[in-house]
Amino acid sequence: MKTLQEIVDRSKRIVFFGGAGVSVASGIPDFRSADGLFAKRFGGLTPEMMLSESCFYLHPDRFYEFYRAYMIHPDAQPNAAHRALARLEAAGKLGGLITQNIDGLHRKAGNRLVYELHGSVHENHCLECGRFFPLEAILRTPGVPKCPDCGGVIKPSVTLYGEPLDHYVSTGACREISRCDALIVAGTSLQVEPAASFLSYFRGGCRELVVINREKTPADERATLVLHGDIEEILSGLCV
C-alpha cells in the first residue's frame, strides 16, 4: 500500500483499467474465477453461447431469460473501490477510467471520464426505429421486450460475443492508455480479447504499471507493482 500510494502521489495522469472483480463487493459475481459464472453450464450451453450475437437473434427468448437472471443487478450500489476512483478523478489525478463491466456503477459513483468497453445495461435501443430505452424497459417486460412505437425488438446496448467493440469507445480507451504515466489494472483476468490487448498501448519506459487482482494475470511480469488481495480494501485505502 505504501508503494501504491507513492505511485499515485507522483503520477500526474493515471488511467484505470478494470474488470468484473471491481464490482464483486457490490454483490455482482465475477465471471472467470473457479466458481464464477463462466465455469457453469446452462442446458449444455456455455455463458459465452448464451450471451452471443447469434443467440440474441436466433433465440431472443432464451437470451433474455439468461440476461435478466445473470447480467442485470438493478439494486447494486457502488462500493468503496468505485467511490475511491471517483475521488481520484475529482482530485484531477485520474485521466480516464476504462471498464469491461456493463453495470454502470462507475458512473453512478460519480466518474465522468468513463470508457465502457462492453456497453451498459442502462442503455437499450429498438432495432427498427432506434428509440432509446432505459433499463426499466427490460425489467418490467416479460419475454422479449418490444418497442411500443413500431414493435421492433429492443436490444441492450452491450457488446455480445461475436460483435465488435464500439470504435469510438475503444479508440478513446487506447488513446488514454498510450498517454498515461501510470496505469492501474484491477479486477480483470486479462483473458478477454480484444480488451486484453489494449495493454499493448502502454509502452512502459519511465511509466508505471500496477496490477491488483486476486489471481495472477498475464501482465504481472511487466508490472511495477503487483498486489494480490481485496480490490475494495486496497483502493479504498488510497489517500487523495
C-alpha positions, -999 to +999 in steps of 0.1 A: +000+000+000+029+024+007+044+018-027+010+022-044+004+054-026+038+067-037+029+059-073-004+077-071+012+107-054+039+112-080+017+104-111+001+133-130-022+113-153-034+079-140-056+056-161-076+028-145-085-004-164-109-026-145-130-057-148-156-078-130-136-080-098-142-043-091-179-049-087-178-081-066-181-062-034-213-047-048-229-081-049-222-088-086-205-122-091-173-123-112-171-143-144-138-162-147-128-173-112-130-210-103-166-206-091-176-177-114-204-176-139-183-188-168-175-220-150-211-231-152-232-246-180-268-238-188-287-266-206-254-277-221-246-242-233-218-220-220-224-184-209-205-172-239-230-190-261-260-176-242-245-141-245-236-144-282-249-123-311-263-155-327-282-165-296-298-130-294-310-130-330-319-167-333-333-174-298-341-140-282-364-156-256-336-177-242-311-148-244-334-126-223-341-153-198-304-157-192-296-119-194-323-109-168-312-137-145-274-132-145-264-099-161-288-074-146-284-063-110-307-033-106-302-030-068-264-030-069-247+001-055-211+014-059-187+000-034-157+017-017-135+009-048-159+028-071-160+057-047-122+058-044-119+061-082-144+089-082-124+108-057-092+103-078-110+118-108-124+147-087-089+154-074-076+156-110-054+125-107-074+101-128-073+110-165-096+082-177-114+051-165-117+020-188-141-007-177-151-041-191-182-040-168-217-033-180-232-025-146-228+013-148-216+016-112-186+038-121-209+064-135-232+060-106-203+066-082-195+099-099-169+091-125-174+110-158-143+101-178-156+065-183-150+043-213-174+014-211-158-011-235-187-035-235-215-010-231-241-006-203-272-024-192-287+011-187-288+017-224-311-001-248-324+006-282-350-006-307-335-024-337-362-010-360-366+027-352-336+033-329-356+046-300-337+046-267-350+027-236-337+027-200-331-004-180-366-003-166-380-012-200-361-045-199-370-052-163-408-046-165-413-065-197-416-104-197-402-123-226-386-104-255-391-066-250-407-048-279-408-012-289-443+003-282-439+026-312-430+002-340-430-033-325-393-038-331-372-059-307-353-039-280-316-048-278-293-040-249-265-017-259-239-042-247-213-059-268-222-096-273-199-124-282-193-121-319-198-084-320-170-058-324-164-032-297-176+003-303-150+020-325-151+054-308-150+039-273-122+015-280-101+042-298-106+066-269-096+039-244-064+030-263-055+067-266-058+072-228-036+041-221-010+054-245-006+088-229-009+080-191+021+080-168+006+053-145-018+025-154-037+007-127-052-026-138-076-042-114-102-070-111-096-085-146-080-117-157-070-101-189-083-131-208-110-114-229-100-101-263-097-076-278-099-057-245-069-075-230-047-065-259-053-028-251-024-030-226-001-032-256-006+006-259+011+010-226+048+014-236+064+014-202+097+033-200+095+057-171+058+050-167+044+026-140+020-003-143+001-015-112-018-048-112-044-055-085-061-089-087-067-119-065-051-142-091-021-140-114-026-122-147-005-121-180+006-085-171+022-094-137+056-099-151+059-065-166+043-046-137+060-022-114+038-034-086+015-064-082-009-067-054-028-099-049-057-090-025-091-075-020-096-047-046-121-028-025-098-028+005-068-017-015-083+011-035-103+025-005-071+028+014-056+054-010-053+089+002-061+116-023 
